[in-house]
């Protein structure tokens, strides 16, 4: 799944291989986490996502 955060102007992609972000609308991707991602929502300049074992991870800000 891919979501867009308007506040940070970043794309976030999550799935079974982890979570990545892009600051150039998908040309290049950078890894944030290798944990599986099951759902994501935009949060401030980052995201909140769910992972294995019911973990909820909050990333307030992502360094571009």
Predicted model as a PDB file, atoms N, CA, C, CB and O in Angstrom, pLDDT in the B-factor column:
MODEL        1                                                                  
ATOM      1  N   UNK A   1       0.835  -1.171   0.000  1.00 95.00           N  
ATOM      2  CA  UNK A   1       0.000   0.000   0.000  1.00 95.00           C  
ATOM      3  C   UNK A   1       0.885   1.242   0.000  1.00 95.00           C  
ATOM      4  CB  UNK A   1      -0.952  -0.006   1.208  1.00 95.00           C  
ATOM      5  O   UNK A   1       1.992   1.226   0.537  1.00 95.00           O  
ATOM      6  N   UNK A   2       0.390   2.303  -0.600  1.00 96.00           N  
ATOM      7  CA  UNK A   2       1.113   3.568  -0.673  1.00 96.00           C  
ATOM      8  C   UNK A   2       0.184   4.677  -0.197  1.00 96.00           C  
ATOM      9  CB  UNK A   2       1.629   3.847  -2.123  1.00 96.00           C  
ATOM     10  O   UNK A   2      -0.979   4.737  -0.597  1.00 96.00           O  
ATOM     11  N   UNK A   3       0.711   5.567   0.669  1.00 97.00           N  
ATOM     12  CA  UNK A   3      -0.059   6.731   1.108  1.00 97.00           C  
ATOM     13  C   UNK A   3       0.784   7.984   0.931  1.00 97.00           C  
ATOM     14  CB  UNK A   3      -0.512   6.577   2.586  1.00 97.00           C  
ATOM     15  O   UNK A   3       2.011   7.923   0.855  1.00 97.00           O  
ATOM     16  N   UNK A   4       0.105   9.114   0.869  1.00 97.00           N  
ATOM     17  CA  UNK A   4       0.765  10.408   0.709  1.00 97.00           C  
ATOM     18  C   UNK A   4       0.490  11.253   1.946  1.00 97.00           C  
ATOM     19  CB  UNK A   4       0.277  11.135  -0.582  1.00 97.00           C  
ATOM     20  O   UNK A   4      -0.656  11.361   2.382  1.00 97.00           O  
ATOM     21  N   UNK A   5       1.533  11.851   2.512  1.00 95.00           N  
ATOM     22  CA  UNK A   5       1.383  12.754   3.652  1.00 95.00           C  
ATOM     23  C   UNK A   5       1.583  14.179   3.138  1.00 95.00           C  
ATOM     24  CB  UNK A   5       2.408  12.409   4.807  1.00 95.00           C  
ATOM     25  O   UNK A   5       2.690  14.559   2.758  1.00 95.00           O  
ATOM     26  N   UNK A   6       0.504  14.962   3.130  1.00 95.00           N  
ATOM     27  CA  UNK A   6       0.551  16.328   2.612  1.00 95.00           C  
ATOM     28  C   UNK A   6       1.458  17.239   3.421  1.00 95.00           C  
ATOM     29  CB  UNK A   6      -0.833  16.907   2.576  1.00 95.00           C  
ATOM     30  O   UNK A   6       2.105  18.125   2.862  1.00 95.00           O  
ATOM     31  N   UNK A   7       1.511  17.031   4.734  1.00 93.00           N  
ATOM     32  CA  UNK A   7       2.309  17.908   5.596  1.00 93.00           C  
ATOM     33  C   UNK A   7       3.805  17.770   5.347  1.00 93.00           C  
ATOM     34  CB  UNK A   7       2.013  17.614   7.050  1.00 93.00           C  
ATOM     35  O   UNK A   7       4.539  18.754   5.431  1.00 93.00           O  
ATOM     36  N   UNK A   8       4.258  16.575   5.044  1.00 93.00           N  
ATOM     37  CA  UNK A   8       5.687  16.356   4.800  1.00 93.00           C  
ATOM     38  C   UNK A   8       6.014  16.257   3.311  1.00 93.00           C  
ATOM     39  CB  UNK A   8       6.145  15.092   5.506  1.00 93.00           C  
ATOM     40  O   UNK A   8       7.184  16.255   2.926  1.00 93.00           O  
ATOM     41  N   UNK A   9       4.966  16.175   2.468  1.00 94.00           N  
ATOM     42  CA  UNK A   9       5.140  16.025   1.025  1.00 94.00           C  
ATOM     43  C   UNK A   9       5.919  14.751   0.689  1.00 94.00           C  
ATOM     44  CB  UNK A   9       5.860  17.248   0.449  1.00 94.00           C  
ATOM     45  O   UNK A   9       6.763  14.746  -0.207  1.00 94.00           O  
ATOM     46  N   UNK A  10       5.618  13.658   1.430  1.00 95.00           N  
ATOM     47  CA  UNK A  10       6.294  12.375   1.235  1.00 95.00           C  
ATOM     48  C   UNK A  10       5.298  11.283   0.887  1.00 95.00           C  
ATOM     49  CB  UNK A  10       7.081  11.986   2.488  1.00 95.00           C  
ATOM     50  O   UNK A  10       4.145  11.317   1.317  1.00 95.00           O  
ATOM     51  N   UNK A  11       5.755  10.314   0.102  1.00 97.00           N  
ATOM     52  CA  UNK A  11       5.021   9.075  -0.123  1.00 97.00           C  
ATOM     53  C   UNK A  11       5.567   8.024   0.828  1.00 97.00           C  
ATOM     54  CB  UNK A  11       5.135   8.605  -1.609  1.00 97.00           C  
ATOM     55  O   UNK A  11       6.773   7.967   1.070  1.00 97.00           O  
ATOM     56  N   UNK A  12       4.686   7.194   1.368  1.00 96.00           N  
ATOM     57  CA  UNK A  12       5.085   6.081   2.221  1.00 96.00           C  
ATOM     58  C   UNK A  12       4.535   4.801   1.616  1.00 96.00           C  
ATOM     59  CB  UNK A  12       4.580   6.273   3.689  1.00 96.00           C  
ATOM     60  O   UNK A  12       3.387   4.761   1.173  1.00 96.00           O  
ATOM     61  N   UNK A  13       5.348   3.759   1.596  1.00 97.00           N  
ATOM     62  CA  UNK A  13       4.960   2.467   1.055  1.00 97.00           C  
ATOM     63  C   UNK A  13       5.200   1.415   2.125  1.00 97.00           C  
ATOM     64  CB  UNK A  13       5.746   2.137  -0.250  1.00 97.00           C  
ATOM     65  O   UNK A  13       6.285   1.354   2.703  1.00 97.00           O  
ATOM     66  N   UNK A  14       4.200   0.586   2.391  1.00 96.00           N  
ATOM     67  CA  UNK A  14       4.341  -0.456   3.403  1.00 96.00           C  
ATOM     68  C   UNK A  14       3.808  -1.781   2.920  1.00 96.00           C  
ATOM     69  CB  UNK A  14       3.636  -0.056   4.671  1.00 96.00           C  
ATOM     70  O   UNK A  14       2.877  -1.839   2.116  1.00 96.00           O  
ATOM     71  N   UNK A  15       4.410  -2.855   3.423  1.00 96.00           N  
ATOM     72  CA  UNK A  15       3.981  -4.196   3.054  1.00 96.00           C  
ATOM     73  C   UNK A  15       4.800  -5.238   3.786  1.00 96.00           C  
ATOM     74  CB  UNK A  15       4.091  -4.402   1.547  1.00 96.00           C  
ATOM     75  O   UNK A  15       5.341  -4.974   4.860  1.00 96.00           O  
ATOM     76  N   UNK A  16       4.891  -6.420   3.206  1.00 95.00           N  
ATOM     77  CA  UNK A  16       5.581  -7.519   3.876  1.00 95.00           C  
ATOM     78  C   UNK A  16       7.094  -7.336   3.929  1.00 95.00           C  
ATOM     79  CB  UNK A  16       5.261  -8.812   3.183  1.00 95.00           C  
ATOM     80  O   UNK A  16       7.766  -8.010   4.710  1.00 95.00           O  
ATOM     81  N   UNK A  17       7.643  -6.437   3.116  1.00 95.00           N  
ATOM     82  CA  UNK A  17       9.090  -6.185   3.129  1.00 95.00           C  
ATOM     83  C   UNK A  17       9.485  -5.009   4.006  1.00 95.00           C  
ATOM     84  CB  UNK A  17       9.578  -5.940   1.728  1.00 95.00           C  
ATOM     85  O   UNK A  17      10.670  -4.691   4.105  1.00 95.00           O  
ATOM     86  N   UNK A  18       8.513  -4.350   4.650  1.00 95.00           N  
ATOM     87  CA  UNK A  18       8.814  -3.231   5.531  1.00 95.00           C  
ATOM     88  C   UNK A  18       8.173  -1.937   5.078  1.00 95.00           C  
ATOM     89  CB  UNK A  18      10.291  -3.046   5.631  1.00 95.00           C  
ATOM     90  O   UNK A  18       7.194  -1.941   4.332  1.00 95.00           O  
ATOM     91  N   UNK A  19       8.738  -0.820   5.540  1.00 96.00           N  
ATOM     92  CA  UNK A  19       8.200   0.510   5.244  1.00 96.00           C  
ATOM     93  C   UNK A  19       9.298   1.364   4.619  1.00 96.00           C  
ATOM     94  CB  UNK A  19       7.639   1.189   6.533  1.00 96.00           C  
ATOM     95  O   UNK A  19      10.421   1.423   5.120  1.00 96.00           O  
ATOM     96  N   UNK A  20       8.955   2.019   3.522  1.00 96.00           N  
ATOM     97  CA  UNK A  20       9.878   2.907   2.814  1.00 96.00           C  
ATOM     98  C   UNK A  20       9.202   4.260   2.611  1.00 96.00           C  
ATOM     99  CB  UNK A  20      10.316   2.292   1.444  1.00 96.00           C  
ATOM    100  O   UNK A  20       7.983   4.379   2.732  1.00 96.00           O  
ATOM    101  N   UNK A  21      10.011   5.288   2.299  1.00 96.00           N  
ATOM    102  CA  UNK A  21       9.442   6.585   1.949  1.00 96.00           C  
ATOM    103  C   UNK A  21      10.163   7.153   0.736  1.00 96.00           C  
ATOM    104  CB  UNK A  21       9.532   7.565   3.140  1.00 96.00           C  
ATOM    105  O   UNK A  21      11.298   6.783   0.434  1.00 96.00           O  
ATOM    106  N   UNK A  22       9.474   8.062   0.044  1.00 97.00           N  
ATOM    107  CA  UNK A  22      10.041   8.720  -1.123  1.00 97.00           C  
ATOM    108  C   UNK A  22       9.765  10.216  -1.034  1.00 97.00           C  
ATOM    109  CB  UNK A  22       9.461   8.126  -2.434  1.00 97.00           C  
ATOM    110  O   UNK A  22       8.641  10.633  -0.752  1.00 97.00           O  
ATOM    111  N   UNK A  23      10.789  11.012  -1.275  1.00 95.00           N  
ATOM    112  CA  UNK A  23      10.627  12.469  -1.274  1.00 95.00           C  
ATOM    113  C   UNK A  23      10.592  13.026  -2.697  1.00 95.00           C  
ATOM    114  CB  UNK A  23      11.762  13.129  -0.480  1.00 95.00           C  
ATOM    115  O   UNK A  23      10.480  14.237  -2.887  1.00 95.00           O  
ATOM    116  N   UNK A  24      10.689  12.136  -3.706  1.00 96.00           N  
ATOM    117  CA  UNK A  24      10.658  12.584  -5.101  1.00 96.00           C  
ATOM    118  C   UNK A  24       9.565  11.854  -5.889  1.00 96.00           C  
ATOM    119  CB  UNK A  24      12.029  12.358  -5.764  1.00 96.00           C  
ATOM    120  O   UNK A  24       9.750  11.491  -7.051  1.00 96.00           O  
ATOM    121  N   UNK A  25       8.440  11.653  -5.234  1.00 94.00           N  
ATOM    122  CA  UNK A  25       7.237  11.053  -5.822  1.00 94.00           C  
ATOM    123  C   UNK A  25       7.483   9.693  -6.470  1.00 94.00           C  
ATOM    124  CB  UNK A  25       6.659  11.985  -6.845  1.00 94.00           C  
ATOM    125  O   UNK A  25       6.949   9.396  -7.539  1.00 94.00           O  
ATOM    126  N   UNK A  26       8.306   8.866  -5.802  1.00 96.00           N  
ATOM    127  CA  UNK A  26       8.461   7.474  -6.190  1.00 96.00           C  
ATOM    128  C   UNK A  26       9.666   7.128  -7.034  1.00 96.00           C  
ATOM    129  CB  UNK A  26       7.291   7.067  -6.902  1.00 96.00           C  
ATOM    130  O   UNK A  26       9.859   5.958  -7.361  1.00 96.00           O  
ATOM    131  N   UNK A  27      10.476   8.088  -7.394  1.00 97.00           N  
ATOM    132  CA  UNK A  27      11.669   7.769  -8.185  1.00 97.00           C  
ATOM    133  C   UNK A  27      12.690   7.006  -7.354  1.00 97.00           C  
ATOM    134  CB  UNK A  27      12.301   9.049  -8.742  1.00 97.00           C  
ATOM    135  O   UNK A  27      13.291   6.044  -7.833  1.00 97.00           O  
ATOM    136  N   UNK A  28      12.888   7.432  -6.106  1.00 97.00           N  
ATOM    137  CA  UNK A  28      13.832   6.780  -5.194  1.00 97.00           C  
ATOM    138  C   UNK A  28      13.125   6.500  -3.875  1.00 97.00           C  
ATOM    139  CB  UNK A  28      15.103   7.661  -4.966  1.00 97.00           C  
ATOM    140  O   UNK A  28      12.321   7.308  -3.409  1.00 97.00           O  
ATOM    141  N   UNK A  29      13.429   5.354  -3.280  1.00 97.00           N  
ATOM    142  CA  UNK A  29      12.811   4.953  -2.017  1.00 97.00           C  
ATOM    143  C   UNK A  29      13.891   4.707  -0.983  1.00 97.00           C  
ATOM    144  CB  UNK A  29      11.937   3.691  -2.200  1.00 97.00           C  
ATOM    145  O   UNK A  29      14.976   4.222  -1.304  1.00 97.00           O  
ATOM    146  N   UNK A  30      13.582   5.052   0.279  1.00 95.00           N  
ATOM    147  CA  UNK A  30      14.512   4.877   1.395  1.00 95.00           C  
ATOM    148  C   UNK A  30      13.806   4.089   2.494  1.00 95.00           C  
ATOM    149  CB  UNK A  30      15.021   6.259   1.933  1.00 95.00           C  
ATOM    150  O   UNK A  30      12.662   4.383   2.841  1.00 95.00           O  
ATOM    151  N   UNK A  31      14.483   3.101   3.030  1.00 95.00           N  
ATOM    152  CA  UNK A  31      13.893   2.230   4.046  1.00 95.00           C  
ATOM    153  C   UNK A  31      13.798   2.926   5.403  1.00 95.00           C  
ATOM    154  CB  UNK A  31      14.712   0.948   4.178  1.00 95.00           C  
ATOM    155  O   UNK A  31      14.730   3.602   5.837  1.00 95.00           O  
ATOM    156  N   UNK A  32      12.651   2.747   6.063  1.00 92.00           N  
ATOM    157  CA  UNK A  32      12.449   3.230   7.426  1.00 92.00           C  
ATOM    158  C   UNK A  32      12.503   2.055   8.390  1.00 92.00           C  
ATOM    159  CB  UNK A  32      11.102   3.983   7.556  1.00 92.00           C  
ATOM    160  O   UNK A  32      13.073   2.153   9.477  1.00 92.00           O  
ATOM    161  N   UNK A  33      11.898   0.936   7.975  1.00 91.00           N  
ATOM    162  CA  UNK A  33      11.786  -0.227   8.837  1.00 91.00           C  
ATOM    163  C   UNK A  33      11.709  -1.492   7.992  1.00 91.00           C  
ATOM    164  CB  UNK A  33      10.556  -0.109   9.754  1.00 91.00           C  
ATOM    165  O   UNK A  33      11.189  -1.470   6.876  1.00 91.00           O  
ATOM    166  N   UNK A  34      12.226  -2.586   8.522  1.00 93.00           N  
ATOM    167  CA  UNK A  34      12.118  -3.880   7.841  1.00 93.00           C  
ATOM    168  C   UNK A  34      10.990  -4.718   8.422  1.00 93.00           C  
ATOM    169  CB  UNK A  34      13.438  -4.646   7.938  1.00 93.00           C  
ATOM    170  O   UNK A  34      10.773  -5.849   7.988  1.00 93.00           O  
ATOM    171  N   UNK A  35      10.261  -4.169   9.411  1.00 92.00           N  
ATOM    172  CA  UNK A  35       9.119  -4.877   9.981  1.00 92.00           C  
ATOM    173  C   UNK A  35       7.961  -4.888   8.991  1.00 92.00           C  
ATOM    174  CB  UNK A  35       8.685  -4.231  11.310  1.00 92.00           C  
ATOM    175  O   UNK A  35       7.751  -3.916   8.266  1.00 92.00           O  
ATOM    176  N   UNK A  36       7.212  -5.982   8.961  1.00 95.00           N  
ATOM    177  CA  UNK A  36       6.036  -6.053   8.108  1.00 95.00           C  
ATOM    178  C   UNK A  36       5.054  -4.955   8.499  1.00 95.00           C  
ATOM    179  CB  UNK A  36       5.370  -7.443   8.205  1.00 95.00           C  
ATOM    180  O   UNK A  36       4.899  -4.627   9.676  1.00 95.00           O  
ATOM    181  N   UNK A  37       4.399  -4.399   7.495  1.00 95.00           N  
ATOM    182  CA  UNK A  37       3.440  -3.317   7.720  1.00 95.00           C  
ATOM    183  C   UNK A  37       2.072  -3.772   7.230  1.00 95.00           C  
ATOM    184  CB  UNK A  37       3.884  -2.004   6.996  1.00 95.00           C  
ATOM    185  O   UNK A  37       1.931  -4.232   6.098  1.00 95.00           O  
ATOM    186  N   UNK A  38       1.059  -3.640   8.095  1.00 96.00           N  
ATOM    187  CA  UNK A  38      -0.279  -4.093   7.745  1.00 96.00           C  
ATOM    188  C   UNK A  38      -1.242  -2.951   7.440  1.00 96.00           C  
ATOM    189  CB  UNK A  38      -0.832  -4.926   8.855  1.00 96.00           C  
ATOM    190  O   UNK A  38      -2.194  -3.145   6.684  1.00 96.00           O  
ATOM    191  N   UNK A  39      -1.022  -1.772   8.004  1.00 96.00           N  
ATOM    192  CA  UNK A  39      -1.853  -0.602   7.717  1.00 96.00           C  
ATOM    193  C   UNK A  39      -1.080   0.653   8.073  1.00 96.00           C  
ATOM    194  CB  UNK A  39      -3.196  -0.659   8.495  1.00 96.00           C  
ATOM    195  O   UNK A  39      -0.192   0.623   8.926  1.00 96.00           O  
ATOM    196  N   UNK A  40      -1.424   1.775   7.409  1.00 96.00           N  
ATOM    197  CA  UNK A  40      -0.736   3.042   7.647  1.00 96.00           C  
ATOM    198  C   UNK A  40      -1.728   4.194   7.552  1.00 96.00           C  
ATOM    199  CB  UNK A  40       0.420   3.239   6.638  1.00 96.00           C  
ATOM    200  O   UNK A  40      -2.702   4.134   6.801  1.00 96.00           O  
ATOM    201  N   UNK A  41      -1.465   5.249   8.331  1.00 96.00           N  
ATOM    202  CA  UNK A  41      -2.188   6.506   8.192  1.00 96.00           C  
ATOM    203  C   UNK A  41      -1.188   7.648   8.362  1.00 96.00           C  
ATOM    204  CB  UNK A  41      -3.355   6.611   9.236  1.00 96.00           C  
ATOM    205  O   UNK A  41      -0.216   7.513   9.105  1.00 96.00           O  
ATOM    206  N   UNK A  42      -1.418   8.777   7.676  1.00 95.00           N  
ATOM    207  CA  UNK A  42      -0.544   9.929   7.870  1.00 95.00           C  
ATOM    208  C   UNK A  42      -0.659  10.452   9.300  1.00 95.00           C  
ATOM    209  CB  UNK A  42      -0.887  11.041   6.863  1.00 95.00           C  
ATOM    210  O   UNK A  42      -1.741  10.417   9.887  1.00 95.00           O  
ATOM    211  N   UNK A  43       0.446  10.935   9.865  1.00 94.00           N  
ATOM    212  CA  UNK A  43       0.469  11.493  11.221  1.00 94.00           C  
ATOM    213  C   UNK A  43       1.529  12.577  11.276  1.00 94.00           C  
ATOM    214  CB  UNK A  43       0.748  10.387  12.290  1.00 94.00           C  
ATOM    215  O   UNK A  43       2.714  12.301  11.091  1.00 94.00           O  
ATOM    216  N   UNK A  44       1.109  13.807  11.530  1.00 92.00           N  
ATOM    217  CA  UNK A  44       2.009  14.962  11.527  1.00 92.00           C  
ATOM    218  C   UNK A  44       2.841  14.919  10.259  1.00 92.00           C  
ATOM    219  CB  UNK A  44       2.924  14.978  12.792  1.00 92.00           C  
ATOM    220  O   UNK A  44       2.269  14.928   9.169  1.00 92.00           O  
ATOM    221  N   UNK A  45       4.174  14.871  10.349  1.00 91.00           N  
ATOM    222  CA  UNK A  45       5.007  14.786   9.145  1.00 91.00           C  
ATOM    223  C   UNK A  45       5.508  13.372   8.900  1.00 91.00           C  
ATOM    224  CB  UNK A  45       6.190  15.736   9.254  1.00 91.00           C  
ATOM    225  O   UNK A  45       6.428  13.169   8.107  1.00 91.00           O  
ATOM    226  N   UNK A  46       4.910  12.387   9.576  1.00 93.00           N  
ATOM    227  CA  UNK A  46       5.305  10.994   9.424  1.00 93.00           C  
ATOM    228  C   UNK A  46       4.083  10.116   9.232  1.00 93.00           C  
ATOM    229  CB  UNK A  46       6.113  10.524  10.636  1.00 93.00           C  
ATOM    230  O   UNK A  46       3.140  10.486   8.532  1.00 93.00           O  
ATOM    231  N   UNK A  47       4.109   8.947   9.863  1.00 95.00           N  
ATOM    232  CA  UNK A  47       3.002   7.990   9.755  1.00 95.00           C  
ATOM    233  C   UNK A  47       2.826   7.235  11.074  1.00 95.00           C  
ATOM    234  CB  UNK A  47       3.252   6.993   8.592  1.00 95.00           C  
ATOM    235  O   UNK A  47       3.700   7.234  11.941  1.00 95.00           O  
ATOM    236  N   UNK A  48       1.679   6.605  11.186  1.00 96.00           N  
ATOM    237  CA  UNK A  48       1.431   5.582  12.201  1.00 96.00           C  
ATOM    238  C   UNK A  48       1.148   4.312  11.415  1.00 96.00           C  
ATOM    239  CB  UNK A  48       0.223   5.969  13.186  1.00 96.00           C  
ATOM    240  O   UNK A  48       0.344   4.320  10.482  1.00 96.00           O  
ATOM    241  N   UNK A  49       1.812   3.213  11.792  1.00 96.00           N  
ATOM    242  CA  UNK A  49       1.545   1.964  11.096  1.00 96.00           C  
ATOM    243  C   UNK A  49       1.490   0.800  12.080  1.00 96.00           C  
ATOM    244  CB  UNK A  49       2.612   1.707  10.027  1.00 96.00           C  
ATOM    245  O   UNK A  49       2.056   0.857  13.172  1.00 96.00           O  
ATOM    246  N   UNK A  50       0.796  -0.250  11.668  1.00 96.00           N  
ATOM    247  CA  UNK A  50       0.694  -1.453  12.485  1.00 96.00           C  
ATOM    248  C   UNK A  50       1.636  -2.513  11.927  1.00 96.00           C  
ATOM    249  CB  UNK A  50      -0.770  -1.980  12.527  1.00 96.00           C  
ATOM    250  O   UNK A  50       1.866  -2.604  10.721  1.00 96.00           O  
ATOM    251  N   UNK A  51       2.174  -3.314  12.851  1.00 94.00           N  
ATOM    252  CA  UNK A  51       3.138  -4.333  12.478  1.00 94.00           C  
ATOM    253  C   UNK A  51       2.747  -5.658  13.129  1.00 94.00           C  
ATOM    254  CB  UNK A  51       4.572  -3.916  12.891  1.00 94.00           C  
ATOM    255  O   UNK A  51       1.650  -5.801  13.668  1.00 94.00           O  
ATOM    256  N   UNK A  52       3.656  -6.615  13.069  1.00 90.00           N  
ATOM    257  CA  UNK A  52       3.398  -7.935  13.638  1.00 90.00           C  
ATOM    258  C   UNK A  52       3.145  -7.865  15.142  1.00 90.00           C  
ATOM    259  CB  UNK A  52       4.567  -8.865  13.353  1.00 90.00           C  
ATOM    260  O   UNK A  52       3.592  -6.938  15.817  1.00 90.00           O  
ATOM    261  N   UNK A  53       2.439  -8.836  15.641  1.00 87.00           N  
ATOM    262  CA  UNK A  53       2.130  -8.977  17.064  1.00 87.00           C  
ATOM    263  C   UNK A  53       1.348  -7.789  17.615  1.00 87.00           C  
ATOM    264  CB  UNK A  53       3.409  -9.151  17.854  1.00 87.00           C  
ATOM    265  O   UNK A  53       1.402  -7.510  18.813  1.00 87.00           O  
ATOM    266  N   UNK A  54       0.614  -7.081  16.737  1.00 88.00           N  
ATOM    267  CA  UNK A  54      -0.233  -5.978  17.171  1.00 88.00           C  
ATOM    268  C   UNK A  54       0.505  -4.708  17.528  1.00 88.00           C  
ATOM    269  CB  UNK A  54      -1.021  -6.401  18.324  1.00 88.00           C  
ATOM    270  O   UNK A  54      -0.076  -3.807  18.133  1.00 88.00           O  
ATOM    271  N   UNK A  55       1.775  -4.617  17.167  1.00 93.00           N  
ATOM    272  CA  UNK A  55       2.545  -3.409  17.464  1.00 93.00           C  
ATOM    273  C   UNK A  55       2.030  -2.227  16.663  1.00 93.00           C  
ATOM    274  CB  UNK A  55       4.030  -3.632  17.173  1.00 93.00           C  
ATOM    275  O   UNK A  55       1.696  -2.362  15.486  1.00 93.00           O  
ATOM    276  N   UNK A  56       1.966  -1.063  17.306  1.00 94.00           N  
ATOM    277  CA  UNK A  56       1.612   0.189  16.645  1.00 94.00           C  
ATOM    278  C   UNK A  56       2.824   1.098  16.740  1.00 94.00           C  
ATOM    279  CB  UNK A  56       0.334   0.855  17.290  1.00 94.00           C  
ATOM    280  O   UNK A  56       3.290   1.416  17.835  1.00 94.00           O  
ATOM    281  N   UNK A  57       3.328   1.512  15.596  1.00 92.00           N  
ATOM    282  CA  UNK A  57       4.550   2.316  15.550  1.00 92.00           C  
ATOM    283  C   UNK A  57       4.195   3.710  15.045  1.00 92.00           C  
ATOM    284  CB  UNK A  57       5.636   1.651  14.639  1.00 92.00           C  
ATOM    285  O   UNK A  57       3.485   3.853  14.050  1.00 92.00           O  
ATOM    286  N   UNK A  58       4.691   4.738  15.736  1.00 91.00           N  
ATOM    287  CA  UNK A  58       4.425   6.121  15.369  1.00 91.00           C  
ATOM    288  C   UNK A  58       5.742   6.790  14.979  1.00 91.00           C  
ATOM    289  CB  UNK A  58       3.733   6.888  16.537  1.00 91.00           C  
ATOM    290  O   UNK A  58       6.675   6.862  15.779  1.00 91.00           O  
ATOM    291  N   UNK A  59       5.805   7.271  13.757  1.00 87.00           N  
ATOM    292  CA  UNK A  59       6.947   8.031  13.283  1.00 87.00           C  
ATOM    293  C   UNK A  59       6.482   9.470  13.093  1.00 87.00           C  
ATOM    294  CB  UNK A  59       7.533   7.432  11.953  1.00 87.00           C  
ATOM    295  O   UNK A  59       5.788   9.776  12.124  1.00 87.00           O  
ATOM    296  N   UNK A  60       6.864  10.359  14.020  1.00 83.00           N  
ATOM    297  CA  UNK A  60       6.391  11.737  13.986  1.00 83.00           C  
ATOM    298  C   UNK A  60       6.998  12.538  12.845  1.00 83.00           C  
ATOM    299  CB  UNK A  60       6.694  12.414  15.292  1.00 83.00           C  
ATOM    300  O   UNK A  60       6.329  13.381  12.247  1.00 83.00           O  
ATOM    301  N   UNK A  61       8.247  12.279  12.548  1.00 80.00           N  
ATOM    302  CA  UNK A  61       8.946  13.060  11.538  1.00 80.00           C  
ATOM    303  C   UNK A  61       9.918  12.150  10.809  1.00 80.00           C  
ATOM    304  CB  UNK A  61       9.684  14.271  12.171  1.00 80.00           C  
ATOM    305  O   UNK A  61      10.529  11.271  11.416  1.00 80.00           O  
ATOM    306  N   UNK A  62      10.058  12.355   9.546  1.00 80.00           N  
ATOM    307  CA  UNK A  62      10.974  11.552   8.749  1.00 80.00           C  
ATOM    308  C   UNK A  62      11.987  12.492   8.123  1.00 80.00           C  
ATOM    309  CB  UNK A  62      10.217  10.725   7.658  1.00 80.00           C  
ATOM    310  O   UNK A  62      11.622  13.479   7.485  1.00 80.00           O  
ATOM    311  N   UNK A  63      13.258  12.181   8.308  1.00 72.00           N  
ATOM    312  CA  UNK A  63      14.330  13.001   7.728  1.00 72.00           C  
ATOM    313  C   UNK A  63      14.467  12.675   6.254  1.00 72.00           C  
ATOM    314  CB  UNK A  63      15.678  12.769   8.465  1.00 72.00           C  
ATOM    315  O   UNK A  63      14.659  11.519   5.876  1.00 72.00           O  
ATOM    316  N   UNK A  64      14.368  13.694   5.433  1.00 65.00           N  
ATOM    317  CA  UNK A  64      14.416  13.498   3.986  1.00 65.00           C  
ATOM    318  C   UNK A  64      15.812  13.242   3.500  1.00 65.00           C  
ATOM    319  CB  UNK A  64      13.850  14.688   3.274  1.00 65.00           C  
ATOM    320  O   UNK A  64      16.024  13.056   2.302  1.00 65.00           O  
TER     321      UNK A  64                                                      
ENDMDL                                                                          
END                                                                             
